[in-house]
Amino acid sequence: MLGNKDAAANIAVKNLETAKKFYEDILGLTQVGAEGQELIVFKSGNSTINVYRSQYAGTNRATAVTWVVGGEMEGVVQHLKSKGVTFEHYDMPDMTREGDIHVAGTMKVAWFKDPDGNILNIVSG
């Protein structure tokens, strides 16, 4: 029933203005909607990301959003670093690390956090 419907990611934040600057200025997303001081909707490719104000911001200890960047992995990492993004490093089985990029076979992945500590990542595919 839902298999052919679009889905949206939802990310809890403490301060919408701080989040807006991060998601627009650092990640390059475009705001496409808002609900007062409670929610900002961003467009990312063909999807949307709902960033909403919540007292539970940053409590998720798992990845909240993944962007598939294909062969642009190294370039995207360098661009985000130039904008001040700090990448997370994890010890994971069967993965090595090349700088900020974790590698498992042909898959490359890099994790980073938004200002509230929500875990985000980019993956090669």
C-alpha positions as CSV (number, residue, x, y, z in Angstrom):
1,M,0.0,0.0,0.0
2,L,2.8,2.5,0.9
3,G,5.4,1.1,-1.5
4,N,4.6,3.5,-4.3
5,K,4.2,6.6,-2.0
6,D,6.9,9.2,-1.3
7,A,8.3,9.3,2.2
8,A,9.9,12.1,4.2
9,A,12.6,12.2,6.8
10,N,11.8,13.9,10.2
11,I,14.6,15.5,12.2
12,A,14.0,16.9,15.7
13,V,16.0,20.1,16.6
14,K,16.0,22.5,19.5
15,N,16.4,25.7,17.6
16,L,14.9,26.1,14.1
17,E,16.9,29.1,13.2
18,T,20.2,27.3,13.9
19,A,19.0,24.3,12.0
20,K,17.8,26.4,9.1
21,K,21.3,27.9,8.7
22,F,22.9,24.4,8.9
23,Y,20.6,22.7,6.4
24,E,20.5,25.6,4.0
25,D,24.0,27.1,4.2
26,I,26.1,24.0,5.0
27,L,24.1,21.2,3.3
28,G,22.6,23.3,0.5
29,L,19.0,22.2,0.9
30,T,16.2,24.5,-0.2
31,Q,13.3,25.5,2.2
32,V,10.0,24.7,0.5
33,G,7.7,25.2,3.5
34,A,7.3,26.1,7.1
35,E,4.8,26.0,10.0
36,G,5.5,29.0,12.1
37,Q,8.3,28.3,14.7
38,E,7.6,24.6,14.8
39,L,8.6,23.1,11.4
40,I,10.7,23.8,8.3
41,V,10.4,21.6,5.2
42,F,13.4,21.3,3.0
43,K,13.7,19.7,-0.5
44,S,16.5,17.3,-1.1
45,G,16.4,15.7,-4.6
46,N,12.9,14.2,-5.0
47,S,12.4,14.0,-1.2
48,T,11.6,16.3,1.7
49,I,13.1,16.6,5.1
50,N,10.9,17.9,7.9
51,V,13.0,19.7,10.6
52,Y,10.8,20.3,13.6
53,R,11.3,21.8,17.1
54,S,11.3,19.2,19.8
55,Q,12.6,18.8,23.4
56,Y,13.9,15.4,22.3
57,A,16.3,16.8,19.7
58,G,19.5,14.9,19.3
59,T,18.5,11.9,21.4
60,N,18.5,9.5,18.4
61,R,21.8,7.5,18.5
62,A,21.3,6.1,15.0
63,T,21.6,7.6,11.5
64,A,18.6,9.8,10.8
65,V,19.2,10.7,7.1
66,T,21.3,9.2,4.4
67,W,22.2,10.9,1.1
68,V,23.4,8.7,-1.8
69,V,26.1,10.7,-3.6
70,G,27.6,8.1,-5.9
71,G,31.1,8.8,-7.2
72,E,31.1,12.3,-5.8
73,M,31.9,11.0,-2.3
74,E,35.4,12.5,-1.9
75,G,34.2,15.9,-3.3
76,V,31.2,16.1,-1.1
77,V,33.3,15.3,2.0
78,Q,35.8,18.0,1.0
79,H,33.0,20.5,0.3
80,L,31.3,19.8,3.7
81,K,34.7,20.1,5.5
82,S,35.3,23.4,3.9
83,K,31.9,24.5,5.4
84,G,33.1,23.5,8.9
85,V,31.5,20.0,9.1
86,T,33.4,17.6,11.3
87,F,33.1,13.9,10.4
88,E,32.5,11.1,12.9
89,H,34.8,8.1,13.0
90,Y,33.5,4.7,14.1
91,D,35.2,1.4,14.6
92,M,33.0,-0.9,12.5
93,P,33.6,-4.6,11.6
94,D,34.9,-5.2,8.1
95,M,35.4,-1.4,7.4
96,T,38.6,0.5,7.0
97,R,38.9,4.3,7.0
98,E,40.5,6.5,4.4
99,G,40.6,9.9,6.1
100,D,37.0,10.7,7.0
101,I,35.5,8.0,4.7
102,H,34.7,4.5,5.9
103,V,35.2,1.8,3.3
104,A,33.7,-1.6,3.0
105,G,34.4,-3.2,-0.4
106,T,33.1,-0.8,-3.0
107,M,30.8,1.1,-0.5
108,K,32.0,4.3,1.0
109,V,30.3,6.1,3.8
110,A,30.9,9.2,6.0
111,W,29.0,10.3,9.0
112,F,28.5,13.7,10.5
113,K,26.2,15.5,12.9
114,D,23.9,18.5,12.7
115,P,24.1,21.2,15.4
116,D,21.7,19.1,17.7
117,G,23.8,16.0,17.4
118,N,21.5,14.2,14.9
119,I,23.6,11.7,13.0
120,L,23.5,12.2,9.2
121,N,25.6,10.4,6.5
122,I,26.5,10.3,2.9
123,V,27.1,7.0,1.0
124,S,28.6,6.2,-2.3
125,G,25.8,3.9,-3.3
